[in-house]
Amino acid sequence: MNENMYRTLDAKDLTGCMLVGGTYYCETMNLVTHRSEHTCESAIYFDAANTIIKEKCDIQYIHEYQPQPTVLDTGNVVLLAGIPGPWEIICSKERQIPIAIDASPYELIK
């Protein structure tokens, strides 16, 4: 197995495995798939072209949906969801210059 291979797992795949301390141990090697053979999840994970993602994923847009205000911070990326505007974010620790960003339902800041 290398970075060009992947295996999707779900709860059904784990039923034959043993759970020890939060880690699953499985007796047999699951079949793996090359990254060029995409599922919806692998197309998004491997940053495939938008045309492939649209082909593999059943994306449904709900325009009237208003998400609960949420801030998710991974350390490198901040996702703002449903934050009412206007708002600003300070990105530079040295200069402390606020940067205004137009309010939108979702904003991804790298």
C-alpha positions in Angstrom: 0.0 0.0 0.0 1.3 3.5 -0.9 0.0 7.0 -1.3 -1.6 6.1 -4.7 -3.9 3.5 -3.0 -6.8 3.8 -0.7 -9.5 1.7 1.0 -12.9 2.9 2.1 -14.1 1.5 5.3 -17.5 1.4 6.9 -18.9 -0.2 10.0 -19.7 -3.4 8.1 -16.0 -3.8 7.1 -15.0 -3.5 10.7 -17.3 -6.3 12.1 -14.6 -9.0 11.6 -11.9 -6.9 13.3 -10.9 -6.8 16.9 -11.0 -3.5 18.8 -8.2 -2.9 21.3 -7.7 0.4 23.0 -9.5 2.4 20.3 -7.6 0.7 17.4 -9.1 -1.9 15.1 -7.0 -4.9 14.2 -8.1 -7.0 11.2 -6.9 -10.5 10.2 -7.1 -10.1 6.5 -5.9 -7.4 4.1 -8.9 -5.5 2.7 -8.9 -5.0 -1.1 -7.4 -1.6 -2.0 -8.2 0.7 -4.9 -5.9 2.9 -6.9 -6.6 6.6 -6.4 -7.6 7.1 -10.1 -10.7 4.9 -9.5 -12.6 7.5 -7.5 -15.6 7.3 -5.2 -17.2 10.5 -4.1 -15.1 10.6 -0.9 -11.8 9.8 -2.6 -12.4 12.4 -5.3 -12.8 15.1 -2.7 -9.9 13.7 -0.5 -7.4 13.5 -3.4 -8.5 16.9 -4.8 -9.8 15.6 -8.1 -11.0 17.9 -10.8 -14.4 19.5 -10.2 -15.9 17.5 -13.2 -15.0 14.2 -11.5 -16.4 15.3 -8.2 -19.7 16.4 -9.8 -19.8 13.0 -11.7 -19.1 10.9 -8.5 -21.0 12.9 -5.9 -24.7 13.5 -5.6 -24.4 17.1 -4.4 -27.6 18.8 -3.4 -27.8 22.5 -2.6 -30.4 23.8 -0.1 -30.4 27.5 -0.7 -32.8 28.3 2.2 -30.7 26.5 4.9 -29.2 28.8 7.5 -26.5 27.0 9.5 -25.9 27.5 13.1 -23.0 29.9 13.7 -19.9 27.8 13.9 -16.1 28.3 13.8 -14.0 25.2 13.1 -10.2 25.7 13.4 -7.8 22.9 12.2 -4.7 25.0 13.0 -4.1 25.7 9.3 -7.6 26.4 8.0 -10.5 28.1 9.7 -14.1 27.4 8.5 -16.7 30.0 9.4 -20.3 28.8 9.0 -23.4 31.0 9.5 -21.6 33.9 11.2 -23.7 37.0 10.7 -21.8 39.9 9.0 -20.1 42.2 8.9 -17.0 40.7 10.5 -13.3 40.8 10.1 -10.4 38.5 10.8 -6.8 39.3 11.9 -4.4 37.1 10.0 -1.0 38.6 10.7 0.3 38.3 14.3 3.0 40.8 13.7 1.0 43.7 12.1 -2.4 43.0 13.6 -4.1 44.4 10.6 -7.8 43.4 10.3 -8.9 42.2 6.9 -12.6 42.7 6.1 -14.3 39.8 4.3 -17.8 40.0 2.9 -20.2 37.9 4.9 -21.4 34.7 3.3 -23.0 31.5 4.7 -19.6 29.7 4.6 -16.1 31.1 4.4 -12.9 29.0 4.3 -9.8 30.9 5.3 -6.3 29.4 4.8 
